[in-house]
Amino acid sequence: MVSKVKIGLVQMSMSGDPKSNLRKALGFVEQAAAGGADVVCLPELFTSTYFPSTRRSRAAPETIPGPTSRALSESAKKNGVALVGGTIYERAGRSRYNTCLVFDGKGRTVSKYRKVHIPQDEHYYEQDYFEPGTKYSVAETGKGTLGTLICFDQWYPEAARVNRLMGADILFYPTAIGWVRGIEPVEGDWKQAWEAVQVGHAIANSVVVCAVNRVGREGDTNFWGGSFVCDQFGKVLFRAGEEEGASVVECDLGLAKTVEDGWGFMRNRKGKTYGALAK
């Protein structure tokens, strides 16, 4: 198994032109690959503005395979990187999903994950658009085993644990989250909690966590960026600001064994006591 892996994070803003957004994303993938990235991750719903902020968007879903998935496959092959393709608004028969594809360095689709946890809050009306997925997916890419979860999944430790039990070395969270004008965060600092809960997943599961957010103001929402990578014991290796760009961060997958050997978080699990989690 590889030990050192370079992760490319693509943090970007989106316009109302899907083709322009796709071109920008592919340009950033190429930039990350040129910077030595082995694996590159795009943000959630990166070909459009965040349409679930309203309940009556005319956003058009697409099939998989389709134009976006084919372009991502070609990019992965051209640049020789494993590519976590953000997410696509997928049409599958009469159903609609928020779907993340992973491609290996030859452009082959090695994972397809449909977002399981779907929020329904003011300015995040995702249940109006997406049905929940029903299973998790990890993929061996030659650059580590990659697990993919999506945005609101970030708040659920069960999802992170399942991915780790399935063999994930790195958890990727393509994301679209920010501050909303007119909504006071009375419970506390949203951004601080958002990062903290994911760092907790990294420690509890001895897994690298990579969250990739969008940036920019779209209507009443100001997406805060803050994309980050943390190691298996919670050290933040990189944290972006609010600017666009492709960043490359090296992480050591071998640290997982060191943490497990010393702390035993996985080997000391008591699975027979966790039955209530399935209720």
FENFENHU-V135020 format. One record per pair of residues at least 4 apart in sequence whose C-alpha atoms are under 6 Angstrom apart, sorted by sequence separation. I is the first residue (numbers start at 1). J is the second residue. D is the distance in whole Angstrom. If there is no record, write none. Layout:
I & J & D
I & J & D
This chain:
33 & 37 & 5
65 & 69 & 6
74 & 78 & 6
75 & 79 & 6
76 & 80 & 6
91 & 95 & 6
103 & 107 & 5
104 & 108 & 5
120 & 124 & 6
121 & 125 & 6
126 & 130 & 6
140 & 144 & 6
149 & 153 & 6
164 & 168 & 5
190 & 194 & 6
202 & 206 & 6
217 & 221 & 6
230 & 234 & 6
231 & 235 & 5
257 & 261 & 6
259 & 263 & 6
260 & 264 & 5
264 & 268 & 6
32 & 37 & 6
76 & 81 & 5
91 & 96 & 5
103 & 108 & 5
120 & 125 & 5
140 & 145 & 4
163 & 168 & 6
202 & 207 & 5
217 & 222 & 4
230 & 235 & 5
51 & 57 & 6
90 & 96 & 6
103 & 109 & 4
120 & 126 & 6
139 & 145 & 5
202 & 208 & 6
216 & 222 & 6
230 & 236 & 4
14 & 21 & 6
76 & 83 & 6
90 & 97 & 5
102 & 109 & 6
103 & 110 & 6
119 & 126 & 6
120 & 127 & 6
139 & 146 & 5
202 & 209 & 6
216 & 223 & 5
229 & 236 & 6
230 & 237 & 5
102 & 110 & 6
138 & 146 & 5
215 & 223 & 5
229 & 237 & 6
89 & 98 & 5
102 & 111 & 5
138 & 147 & 4
215 & 224 & 6
229 & 238 & 5
88 & 98 & 6
101 & 111 & 6
215 & 225 & 5
228 & 238 & 5
88 & 99 & 5
101 & 112 & 5
214 & 225 & 5
228 & 239 & 4
87 & 99 & 5
100 & 112 & 6
213 & 225 & 5
227 & 239 & 6
87 & 100 & 4
100 & 113 & 5
226 & 239 & 6
227 & 240 & 5
86 & 100 & 6
99 & 113 & 6
213 & 227 & 5
226 & 240 & 5
99 & 114 & 4
212 & 227 & 5
226 & 241 & 5
85 & 101 & 5
98 & 114 & 6
116 & 132 & 5
147 & 163 & 6
211 & 227 & 5
85 & 102 & 6
98 & 115 & 6
115 & 132 & 6
116 & 133 & 4
211 & 228 & 6
225 & 242 & 5
84 & 102 & 5
115 & 133 & 5
210 & 228 & 6
224 & 242 & 6
83 & 102 & 6
114 & 133 & 5
210 & 229 & 4
83 & 103 & 5
209 & 229 & 6
82 & 103 & 6
147 & 168 & 5
209 & 230 & 5
82 & 104 & 4
146 & 168 & 5
151 & 173 & 6
208 & 230 & 6
82 & 105 & 5
145 & 168 & 5
148 & 171 & 6
150 & 173 & 5
151 & 174 & 6
208 & 231 & 5
8 & 32 & 5
81 & 105 & 4
113 & 137 & 6
145 & 169 & 5
146 & 170 & 5
147 & 171 & 5
148 & 172 & 5
149 & 173 & 5
150 & 174 & 5
151 & 175 & 4
208 & 232 & 5
232 & 256 & 6
22 & 47 & 6
80 & 105 & 4
207 & 232 & 5
21 & 47 & 5
206 & 232 & 4
63 & 90 & 6
215 & 242 & 6
61 & 89 & 5
62 & 90 & 5
63 & 91 & 5
77 & 105 & 5
111 & 139 & 6
8 & 37 & 5
18 & 47 & 5
61 & 90 & 5
62 & 91 & 5
76 & 105 & 5
77 & 106 & 4
110 & 139 & 6
203 & 232 & 5
7 & 37 & 5
18 & 48 & 5
61 & 91 & 5
77 & 107 & 4
202 & 232 & 5
203 & 233 & 5
6 & 37 & 5
8 & 39 & 6
9 & 40 & 6
76 & 107 & 5
203 & 234 & 5
6 & 38 & 5
7 & 39 & 5
8 & 40 & 4
9 & 41 & 5
10 & 42 & 5
7 & 40 & 6
16 & 49 & 6
74 & 107 & 6
97 & 130 & 5
14 & 48 & 6
15 & 49 & 6
73 & 107 & 4
96 & 130 & 5
97 & 131 & 6
14 & 49 & 5
96 & 131 & 6
115 & 150 & 6
199 & 234 & 5
117 & 153 & 5
104 & 141 & 6
170 & 207 & 6
175 & 212 & 6
176 & 213 & 5
169 & 207 & 5
170 & 208 & 5
171 & 209 & 5
172 & 210 & 5
173 & 211 & 5
174 & 212 & 5
175 & 213 & 5
176 & 214 & 6
170 & 209 & 6
172 & 211 & 6
181 & 220 & 5
180 & 220 & 6
180 & 221 & 4
39 & 81 & 5
44 & 86 & 5
45 & 87 & 5
179 & 221 & 6
38 & 81 & 5
39 & 82 & 5
40 & 83 & 5
41 & 84 & 5
42 & 85 & 6
43 & 86 & 5
44 & 87 & 5
45 & 88 & 6
179 & 222 & 5
39 & 83 & 6
42 & 86 & 4
178 & 222 & 5
178 & 223 & 4
177 & 223 & 6
178 & 224 & 5
206 & 256 & 5
53 & 123 & 4
53 & 124 & 5
52 & 124 & 6
52 & 125 & 5
52 & 126 & 5
86 & 174 & 5
44 & 174 & 5
43 & 174 & 4
44 & 175 & 5
43 & 175 & 5
44 & 176 & 6
43 & 212 & 5
43 & 213 & 5
43 & 214 & 6
13 & 214 & 6
11 & 213 & 6
12 & 214 & 5
13 & 215 & 5
11 & 214 & 5
12 & 215 & 6
13 & 216 & 5
37 & 248 & 6
32 & 246 & 6
28 & 246 & 6
12 & 244 & 5
11 & 244 & 5
11 & 245 & 5
10 & 246 & 5
9 & 246 & 6
9 & 247 & 5
8 & 247 & 5
8 & 248 & 4
7 & 248 & 5
7 & 249 & 5
6 & 249 & 5
6 & 250 & 4
5 & 250 & 6
5 & 251 & 5
4 & 251 & 6
4 & 252 & 5
3 & 252 & 5
3 & 253 & 5
3 & 254 & 5
